[in-house]
Amino acid sequence: MPNGSLVAGFQNRKLPNGQIQPEIIFWERNGLRHGEFVLPYKPQDAAKVIGLEFNAETTMLAIHI
């Protein structure tokens, strides 16, 4: 868990048109959603998020796909 004020997570969001949109989400420690960004791949490409890691200063986020 980062030492900063945000926690990161991953989800596959199902869109109204039935497509799946993979995204990284940030939450504040109080549970409020703070922001997100969409990953530049499609779930059918067989890519899968394995892990998320912050650096010690919590200024960079690494995504293991």
PDB file of N, CA, C and O in Angstrom:
ATOM      1  N   MET A   1       0.845  -1.177   0.000  1.00  0.00           N
ATOM      2  CA  MET A   1       0.000   0.000   0.000  1.00  0.00           C
ATOM      3  C   MET A   1       0.890   1.239   0.000  1.00  0.00           C
ATOM      4  O   MET A   1       1.903   1.270   0.698  1.00  0.00           O
ATOM      5  N   PRO A   2       0.531   2.244  -0.761  1.00  0.00           N
ATOM      6  CA  PRO A   2       1.373   3.428  -0.843  1.00  0.00           C
ATOM      7  C   PRO A   2       1.363   4.240   0.441  1.00  0.00           C
ATOM      8  O   PRO A   2       0.427   4.156   1.236  1.00  0.00           O
ATOM      9  N   ASN A   3       2.407   5.022   0.632  1.00  0.00           N
ATOM     10  CA  ASN A   3       2.483   5.920   1.775  1.00  0.00           C
ATOM     11  C   ASN A   3       1.720   7.205   1.517  1.00  0.00           C
ATOM     12  O   ASN A   3       1.472   7.970   2.448  1.00  0.00           O
ATOM     13  N   GLY A   4       1.348   7.455   0.282  1.00  0.00           N
ATOM     14  CA  GLY A   4       0.648   8.671  -0.101  1.00  0.00           C
ATOM     15  C   GLY A   4      -0.829   8.614   0.225  1.00  0.00           C
ATOM     16  O   GLY A   4      -1.283   7.782   1.010  1.00  0.00           O
ATOM     17  N   SER A   5      -1.564   9.511  -0.394  1.00  0.00           N
ATOM     18  CA  SER A   5      -2.978   9.635  -0.071  1.00  0.00           C
ATOM     19  C   SER A   5      -3.892   8.823  -0.987  1.00  0.00           C
ATOM     20  O   SER A   5      -5.104   8.810  -0.771  1.00  0.00           O
ATOM     21  N   LEU A   6      -3.348   8.140  -2.008  1.00  0.00           N
ATOM     22  CA  LEU A   6      -4.187   7.376  -2.935  1.00  0.00           C
ATOM     23  C   LEU A   6      -3.854   5.895  -2.922  1.00  0.00           C
ATOM     24  O   LEU A   6      -2.716   5.500  -2.668  1.00  0.00           O
ATOM     25  N   VAL A   7      -4.854   5.093  -3.197  1.00  0.00           N
ATOM     26  CA  VAL A   7      -4.717   3.655  -3.349  1.00  0.00           C
ATOM     27  C   VAL A   7      -5.145   3.327  -4.777  1.00  0.00           C
ATOM     28  O   VAL A   7      -6.125   3.884  -5.272  1.00  0.00           O
ATOM     29  N   ALA A   8      -4.421   2.426  -5.443  1.00  0.00           N
ATOM     30  CA  ALA A   8      -4.727   2.081  -6.832  1.00  0.00           C
ATOM     31  C   ALA A   8      -5.330   0.683  -6.912  1.00  0.00           C
ATOM     32  O   ALA A   8      -5.020  -0.192  -6.104  1.00  0.00           O
ATOM     33  N   GLY A   9      -6.196   0.492  -7.900  1.00  0.00           N
ATOM     34  CA  GLY A   9      -6.790  -0.813  -8.143  1.00  0.00           C
ATOM     35  C   GLY A   9      -7.096  -0.980  -9.625  1.00  0.00           C
ATOM     36  O   GLY A   9      -6.931  -0.044 -10.407  1.00  0.00           O
ATOM     37  N   PHE A  10      -7.545  -2.176 -10.012  1.00  0.00           N
ATOM     38  CA  PHE A  10      -7.841  -2.507 -11.403  1.00  0.00           C
ATOM     39  C   PHE A  10      -9.249  -3.047 -11.506  1.00  0.00           C
ATOM     40  O   PHE A  10      -9.726  -3.742 -10.610  1.00  0.00           O
ATOM     41  N   GLN A  11      -9.916  -2.724 -12.607  1.00  0.00           N
ATOM     42  CA  GLN A  11     -11.218  -3.339 -12.878  1.00  0.00           C
ATOM     43  C   GLN A  11     -11.435  -3.432 -14.379  1.00  0.00           C
ATOM     44  O   GLN A  11     -10.907  -2.634 -15.153  1.00  0.00           O
ATOM     45  N   ASN A  12     -12.222  -4.420 -14.770  1.00  0.00           N
ATOM     46  CA  ASN A  12     -12.733  -4.532 -16.132  1.00  0.00           C
ATOM     47  C   ASN A  12     -14.157  -4.017 -16.086  1.00  0.00           C
ATOM     48  O   ASN A  12     -15.050  -4.697 -15.580  1.00  0.00           O
ATOM     49  N   ARG A  13     -14.378  -2.819 -16.610  1.00  0.00           N
ATOM     50  CA  ARG A  13     -15.713  -2.214 -16.582  1.00  0.00           C
ATOM     51  C   ARG A  13     -16.494  -2.667 -17.806  1.00  0.00           C
ATOM     52  O   ARG A  13     -16.002  -2.590 -18.932  1.00  0.00           O
ATOM     53  N   LYS A  14     -17.708  -3.135 -17.580  1.00  0.00           N
ATOM     54  CA  LYS A  14     -18.583  -3.525 -18.688  1.00  0.00           C
ATOM     55  C   LYS A  14     -19.372  -2.301 -19.132  1.00  0.00           C
ATOM     56  O   LYS A  14     -20.115  -1.705 -18.353  1.00  0.00           O
ATOM     57  N   LEU A  15     -19.195  -1.941 -20.399  1.00  0.00           N
ATOM     58  CA  LEU A  15     -19.863  -0.770 -20.955  1.00  0.00           C
ATOM     59  C   LEU A  15     -21.281  -1.121 -21.399  1.00  0.00           C
ATOM     60  O   LEU A  15     -21.580  -2.297 -21.609  1.00  0.00           O
ATOM     61  N   PRO A  16     -22.160  -0.128 -21.546  1.00  0.00           N
ATOM     62  CA  PRO A  16     -23.537  -0.402 -21.974  1.00  0.00           C
ATOM     63  C   PRO A  16     -23.635  -1.143 -23.302  1.00  0.00           C
ATOM     64  O   PRO A  16     -24.605  -1.865 -23.530  1.00  0.00           O
ATOM     65  N   ASN A  17     -22.639  -0.976 -24.192  1.00  0.00           N
ATOM     66  CA  ASN A  17     -22.684  -1.673 -25.483  1.00  0.00           C
ATOM     67  C   ASN A  17     -22.161  -3.109 -25.382  1.00  0.00           C
ATOM     68  O   ASN A  17     -22.064  -3.800 -26.397  1.00  0.00           O
ATOM     69  N   GLY A  18     -21.822  -3.567 -24.164  1.00  0.00           N
ATOM     70  CA  GLY A  18     -21.382  -4.935 -23.954  1.00  0.00           C
ATOM     71  C   GLY A  18     -19.880  -5.137 -23.996  1.00  0.00           C
ATOM     72  O   GLY A  18     -19.396  -6.208 -23.628  1.00  0.00           O
ATOM     73  N   GLN A  19     -19.131  -4.138 -24.434  1.00  0.00           N
ATOM     74  CA  GLN A  19     -17.679  -4.254 -24.467  1.00  0.00           C
ATOM     75  C   GLN A  19     -17.102  -4.119 -23.059  1.00  0.00           C
ATOM     76  O   GLN A  19     -17.725  -3.541 -22.168  1.00  0.00           O
ATOM     77  N   ILE A  20     -15.901  -4.663 -22.877  1.00  0.00           N
ATOM     78  CA  ILE A  20     -15.189  -4.582 -21.605  1.00  0.00           C
ATOM     79  C   ILE A  20     -14.075  -3.548 -21.749  1.00  0.00           C
ATOM     80  O   ILE A  20     -13.327  -3.554 -22.727  1.00  0.00           O
ATOM     81  N   GLN A  21     -13.978  -2.664 -20.763  1.00  0.00           N
ATOM     82  CA  GLN A  21     -12.964  -1.614 -20.776  1.00  0.00           C
ATOM     83  C   GLN A  21     -12.063  -1.778 -19.547  1.00  0.00           C
ATOM     84  O   GLN A  21     -12.518  -1.554 -18.425  1.00  0.00           O
ATOM     85  N   PRO A  22     -10.795  -2.164 -19.736  1.00  0.00           N
ATOM     86  CA  PRO A  22      -9.883  -2.321 -18.595  1.00  0.00           C
ATOM     87  C   PRO A  22      -9.390  -0.958 -18.115  1.00  0.00           C
ATOM     88  O   PRO A  22      -8.982  -0.128 -18.928  1.00  0.00           O
ATOM     89  N   GLU A  23      -9.423  -0.716 -16.787  1.00  0.00           N
ATOM     90  CA  GLU A  23      -8.981   0.566 -16.281  1.00  0.00           C
ATOM     91  C   GLU A  23      -8.323   0.466 -14.914  1.00  0.00           C
ATOM     92  O   GLU A  23      -8.609  -0.440 -14.131  1.00  0.00           O
ATOM     93  N   ILE A  24      -7.442   1.411 -14.647  1.00  0.00           N
ATOM     94  CA  ILE A  24      -6.807   1.573 -13.349  1.00  0.00           C
ATOM     95  C   ILE A  24      -7.563   2.675 -12.626  1.00  0.00           C
ATOM     96  O   ILE A  24      -7.846   3.724 -13.206  1.00  0.00           O
ATOM     97  N   ILE A  25      -7.891   2.439 -11.357  1.00  0.00           N
ATOM     98  CA  ILE A  25      -8.704   3.369 -10.588  1.00  0.00           C
ATOM     99  C   ILE A  25      -7.926   3.796  -9.352  1.00  0.00           C
ATOM    100  O   ILE A  25      -7.188   3.005  -8.764  1.00  0.00           O
ATOM    101  N   PHE A  26      -8.100   5.056  -8.965  1.00  0.00           N
ATOM    102  CA  PHE A  26      -7.482   5.577  -7.748  1.00  0.00           C
ATOM    103  C   PHE A  26      -8.570   5.958  -6.748  1.00  0.00           C
ATOM    104  O   PHE A  26      -9.567   6.587  -7.101  1.00  0.00           O
ATOM    105  N   TRP A  27      -8.355   5.561  -5.486  1.00  0.00           N
ATOM    106  CA  TRP A  27      -9.249   5.906  -4.399  1.00  0.00           C
ATOM    107  C   TRP A  27      -8.481   6.670  -3.336  1.00  0.00           C
ATOM    108  O   TRP A  27      -7.289   6.442  -3.126  1.00  0.00           O
ATOM    109  N   GLU A  28      -9.175   7.576  -2.672  1.00  0.00           N
ATOM    110  CA  GLU A  28      -8.620   8.200  -1.481  1.00  0.00           C
ATOM    111  C   GLU A  28      -8.728   7.188  -0.347  1.00  0.00           C
ATOM    112  O   GLU A  28      -9.487   6.223  -0.446  1.00  0.00           O
ATOM    113  N   ARG A  29      -7.975   7.402   0.727  1.00  0.00           N
ATOM    114  CA  ARG A  29      -8.008   6.450   1.846  1.00  0.00           C
ATOM    115  C   ARG A  29      -9.370   6.386   2.524  1.00  0.00           C
ATOM    116  O   ARG A  29      -9.671   5.405   3.205  1.00  0.00           O
ATOM    117  N   ASN A  30     -10.204   7.418   2.350  1.00  0.00           N
ATOM    118  CA  ASN A  30     -11.542   7.393   2.943  1.00  0.00           C
ATOM    119  C   ASN A  30     -12.552   6.653   2.058  1.00  0.00           C
ATOM    120  O   ASN A  30     -13.736   6.591   2.387  1.00  0.00           O
ATOM    121  N   GLY A  31     -12.080   6.089   0.930  1.00  0.00           N
ATOM    122  CA  GLY A  31     -12.945   5.279   0.074  1.00  0.00           C
ATOM    123  C   GLY A  31     -13.550   6.002  -1.111  1.00  0.00           C
ATOM    124  O   GLY A  31     -14.209   5.370  -1.937  1.00  0.00           O
ATOM    125  N   LEU A  32     -13.348   7.311  -1.222  1.00  0.00           N
ATOM    126  CA  LEU A  32     -13.900   8.045  -2.356  1.00  0.00           C
ATOM    127  C   LEU A  32     -13.053   7.831  -3.603  1.00  0.00           C
ATOM    128  O   LEU A  32     -11.823   7.856  -3.550  1.00  0.00           O
ATOM    129  N   ARG A  33     -13.728   7.623  -4.714  1.00  0.00           N
ATOM    130  CA  ARG A  33     -13.023   7.432  -5.988  1.00  0.00           C
ATOM    131  C   ARG A  33     -12.423   8.763  -6.417  1.00  0.00           C
ATOM    132  O   ARG A  33     -13.113   9.783  -6.436  1.00  0.00           O
ATOM    133  N   HIS A  34     -11.133   8.754  -6.764  1.00  0.00           N
ATOM    134  CA  HIS A  34     -10.417   9.993  -7.054  1.00  0.00           C
ATOM    135  C   HIS A  34     -10.125  10.178  -8.542  1.00  0.00           C
ATOM    136  O   HIS A  34      -9.977  11.314  -8.992  1.00  0.00           O
ATOM    137  N   GLY A  35     -10.039   9.114  -9.306  1.00  0.00           N
ATOM    138  CA  GLY A  35      -9.758   9.223 -10.736  1.00  0.00           C
ATOM    139  C   GLY A  35      -9.467   7.861 -11.334  1.00  0.00           C
ATOM    140  O   GLY A  35      -9.385   6.862 -10.621  1.00  0.00           O
ATOM    141  N   GLU A  36      -9.313   7.830 -12.641  1.00  0.00           N
ATOM    142  CA  GLU A  36      -9.022   6.574 -13.329  1.00  0.00           C
ATOM    143  C   GLU A  36      -8.439   6.874 -14.702  1.00  0.00           C
ATOM    144  O   GLU A  36      -8.500   8.002 -15.191  1.00  0.00           O
ATOM    145  N   PHE A  37      -7.871   5.836 -15.313  1.00  0.00           N
ATOM    146  CA  PHE A  37      -7.478   5.920 -16.707  1.00  0.00           C
ATOM    147  C   PHE A  37      -7.642   4.554 -17.343  1.00  0.00           C
ATOM    148  O   PHE A  37      -7.501   3.522 -16.686  1.00  0.00           O
ATOM    149  N   VAL A  38      -7.945   4.565 -18.638  1.00  0.00           N
ATOM    150  CA  VAL A  38      -8.205   3.341 -19.399  1.00  0.00           C
ATOM    151  C   VAL A  38      -6.883   2.789 -19.904  1.00  0.00           C
ATOM    152  O   VAL A  38      -6.038   3.541 -20.388  1.00  0.00           O
ATOM    153  N   LEU A  39      -6.699   1.476 -19.795  1.00  0.00           N
ATOM    154  CA  LEU A  39      -5.500   0.829 -20.332  1.00  0.00           C
ATOM    155  C   LEU A  39      -5.631   0.667 -21.840  1.00  0.00           C
ATOM    156  O   LEU A  39      -6.722   0.388 -22.339  1.00  0.00           O
ATOM    157  N   PRO A  40      -4.521   0.840 -22.577  1.00  0.00           N
ATOM    158  CA  PRO A  40      -4.587   0.828 -24.047  1.00  0.00           C
ATOM    159  C   PRO A  40      -4.565  -0.567 -24.657  1.00  0.00           C
ATOM    160  O   PRO A  40      -3.824  -0.808 -25.610  1.00  0.00           O
ATOM    161  N   TYR A  41      -5.350  -1.475 -24.132  1.00  0.00           N
ATOM    162  CA  TYR A  41      -5.476  -2.797 -24.743  1.00  0.00           C
ATOM    163  C   TYR A  41      -6.891  -3.293 -24.528  1.00  0.00           C
ATOM    164  O   TYR A  41      -7.616  -2.792 -23.668  1.00  0.00           O
ATOM    165  N   LYS A  42      -7.265  -4.259 -25.298  1.00  0.00           N
ATOM    166  CA  LYS A  42      -8.592  -4.867 -25.183  1.00  0.00           C
ATOM    167  C   LYS A  42      -8.466  -6.186 -24.425  1.00  0.00           C
ATOM    168  O   LYS A  42      -7.494  -6.910 -24.637  1.00  0.00           O
ATOM    169  N   PRO A  43      -9.409  -6.524 -23.552  1.00  0.00           N
ATOM    170  CA  PRO A  43      -9.328  -7.784 -22.801  1.00  0.00           C
ATOM    171  C   PRO A  43      -9.220  -9.014 -23.691  1.00  0.00           C
ATOM    172  O   PRO A  43      -8.624 -10.010 -23.283  1.00  0.00           O
ATOM    173  N   GLN A  44      -9.781  -8.970 -24.896  1.00  0.00           N
ATOM    174  CA  GLN A  44      -9.697 -10.120 -25.794  1.00  0.00           C
ATOM    175  C   GLN A  44      -8.287 -10.315 -26.344  1.00  0.00           C
ATOM    176  O   GLN A  44      -8.026 -11.333 -26.984  1.00  0.00           O
ATOM    177  N   ASP A  45      -7.357  -9.362 -26.114  1.00  0.00           N
ATOM    178  CA  ASP A  45      -5.963  -9.506 -26.541  1.00  0.00           C
ATOM    179  C   ASP A  45      -5.186 -10.450 -25.631  1.00  0.00           C
ATOM    180  O   ASP A  45      -3.982 -10.624 -25.818  1.00  0.00           O
ATOM    181  N   ALA A  46      -5.839 -11.056 -24.659  1.00  0.00           N
ATOM    182  CA  ALA A  46      -5.264 -12.013 -23.716  1.00  0.00           C
ATOM    183  C   ALA A  46      -4.269 -11.354 -22.771  1.00  0.00           C
ATOM    184  O   ALA A  46      -3.470 -12.054 -22.150  1.00  0.00           O
ATOM    185  N   ALA A  47      -4.291 -10.035 -22.641  1.00  0.00           N
ATOM    186  CA  ALA A  47      -3.469  -9.343 -21.649  1.00  0.00           C
ATOM    187  C   ALA A  47      -4.227  -9.335 -20.330  1.00  0.00           C
ATOM    188  O   ALA A  47      -5.454  -9.249 -20.315  1.00  0.00           O
ATOM    189  N   LYS A  48      -3.501  -9.425 -19.234  1.00  0.00           N
ATOM    190  CA  LYS A  48      -4.122  -9.496 -17.923  1.00  0.00           C
ATOM    191  C   LYS A  48      -3.258  -8.734 -16.923  1.00  0.00           C
ATOM    192  O   LYS A  48      -2.039  -8.903 -16.910  1.00  0.00           O
ATOM    193  N   VAL A  49      -3.866  -7.904 -16.093  1.00  0.00           N
ATOM    194  CA  VAL A  49      -3.120  -7.195 -15.060  1.00  0.00           C
ATOM    195  C   VAL A  49      -2.798  -8.178 -13.946  1.00  0.00           C
ATOM    196  O   VAL A  49      -3.689  -8.798 -13.366  1.00  0.00           O
ATOM    197  N   ILE A  50      -1.498  -8.308 -13.658  1.00  0.00           N
ATOM    198  CA  ILE A  50      -1.037  -9.238 -12.619  1.00  0.00           C
ATOM    199  C   ILE A  50      -0.808  -8.515 -11.309  1.00  0.00           C
ATOM    200  O   ILE A  50      -1.057  -9.067 -10.237  1.00  0.00           O
ATOM    201  N   GLY A  51      -0.332  -7.273 -11.390  1.00  0.00           N
ATOM    202  CA  GLY A  51      -0.082  -6.542 -10.160  1.00  0.00           C
ATOM    203  C   GLY A  51       0.157  -5.062 -10.392  1.00  0.00           C
ATOM    204  O   GLY A  51       0.475  -4.627 -11.498  1.00  0.00           O
ATOM    205  N   LEU A  52      -0.006  -4.294  -9.307  1.00  0.00           N
ATOM    206  CA  LEU A  52       0.250  -2.867  -9.287  1.00  0.00           C
ATOM    207  C   LEU A  52       1.224  -2.591  -8.152  1.00  0.00           C
ATOM    208  O   LEU A  52       1.078  -3.144  -7.062  1.00  0.00           O
ATOM    209  N   GLU A  53       2.218  -1.742  -8.398  1.00  0.00           N
ATOM    210  CA  GLU A  53       3.196  -1.395  -7.359  1.00  0.00           C
ATOM    211  C   GLU A  53       3.554   0.082  -7.449  1.00  0.00           C
ATOM    212  O   GLU A  53       3.831   0.596  -8.532  1.00  0.00           O
ATOM    213  N   PHE A  54       3.545   0.759  -6.311  1.00  0.00           N
ATOM    214  CA  PHE A  54       4.033   2.130  -6.218  1.00  0.00           C
ATOM    215  C   PHE A  54       5.507   2.114  -5.857  1.00  0.00           C
ATOM    216  O   PHE A  54       5.978   1.164  -5.231  1.00  0.00           O
ATOM    217  N   ASN A  55       6.253   3.162  -6.245  1.00  0.00           N
ATOM    218  CA  ASN A  55       7.625   3.295  -5.769  1.00  0.00           C
ATOM    219  C   ASN A  55       7.587   3.815  -4.329  1.00  0.00           C
ATOM    220  O   ASN A  55       6.511   4.131  -3.820  1.00  0.00           O
ATOM    221  N   ALA A  56       8.733   3.905  -3.674  1.00  0.00           N
ATOM    222  CA  ALA A  56       8.795   4.285  -2.259  1.00  0.00           C
ATOM    223  C   ALA A  56       8.219   5.677  -2.003  1.00  0.00           C
ATOM    224  O   ALA A  56       7.619   5.914  -0.954  1.00  0.00           O
ATOM    225  N   GLU A  57       8.395   6.592  -2.944  1.00  0.00           N
ATOM    226  CA  GLU A  57       7.878   7.951  -2.765  1.00  0.00           C
ATOM    227  C   GLU A  57       6.422   8.095  -3.225  1.00  0.00           C
ATOM    228  O   GLU A  57       5.837   9.172  -3.104  1.00  0.00           O
ATOM    229  N   THR A  58       5.851   7.037  -3.739  1.00  0.00           N
ATOM    230  CA  THR A  58       4.483   6.992  -4.292  1.00  0.00           C
ATOM    231  C   THR A  58       4.275   8.016  -5.399  1.00  0.00           C
ATOM    232  O   THR A  58       3.192   8.587  -5.528  1.00  0.00           O
ATOM    233  N   THR A  59       5.311   8.247  -6.195  1.00  0.00           N
ATOM    234  CA  THR A  59       5.196   9.178  -7.322  1.00  0.00           C
ATOM    235  C   THR A  59       5.031   8.455  -8.652  1.00  0.00           C
ATOM    236  O   THR A  59       4.654   9.072  -9.648  1.00  0.00           O
ATOM    237  N   MET A  60       5.310   7.155  -8.679  1.00  0.00           N
ATOM    238  CA  MET A  60       5.175   6.369  -9.913  1.00  0.00           C
ATOM    239  C   MET A  60       4.428   5.073  -9.607  1.00  0.00           C
ATOM    240  O   MET A  60       4.586   4.486  -8.537  1.00  0.00           O
ATOM    241  N   LEU A  61       3.620   4.644 -10.558  1.00  0.00           N
ATOM    242  CA  LEU A  61       2.875   3.406 -10.446  1.00  0.00           C
ATOM    243  C   LEU A  61       3.304   2.477 -11.558  1.00  0.00           C
ATOM    244  O   LEU A  61       3.266   2.853 -12.730  1.00  0.00           O
ATOM    245  N   ALA A  62       3.715   1.263 -11.209  1.00  0.00           N
ATOM    246  CA  ALA A  62       4.079   0.252 -12.199  1.00  0.00           C
ATOM    247  C   ALA A  62       2.918  -0.728 -12.330  1.00  0.00           C
ATOM    248  O   ALA A  62       2.334  -1.156 -11.335  1.00  0.00           O
ATOM    249  N   ILE A  63       2.594  -1.075 -13.576  1.00  0.00           N
ATOM    250  CA  ILE A  63       1.516  -2.012 -13.861  1.00  0.00           C
ATOM    251  C   ILE A  63       2.130  -3.228 -14.528  1.00  0.00           C
ATOM    252  O   ILE A  63       2.701  -3.116 -15.613  1.00  0.00           O
ATOM    253  N   HIS A  64       2.021  -4.390 -13.896  1.00  0.00           N
ATOM    254  CA  HIS A  64       2.555  -5.644 -14.448  1.00  0.00           C
ATOM    255  C   HIS A  64       1.435  -6.313 -15.235  1.00  0.00           C
ATOM    256  O   HIS A  64       0.448  -6.777 -14.665  1.00  0.00           O
ATOM    257  N   ILE A  65       1.605  -6.355 -16.565  1.00  0.00           N
ATOM    258  CA  ILE A  65       0.597  -6.950 -17.456  1.00  0.00           C
ATOM    259  C   ILE A  65       1.168  -8.191 -18.093  1.00  0.00           C
ATOM    260  O   ILE A  65       0.488  -8.850 -18.880  1.00  0.00           O
TER     261      ILE A  65
END
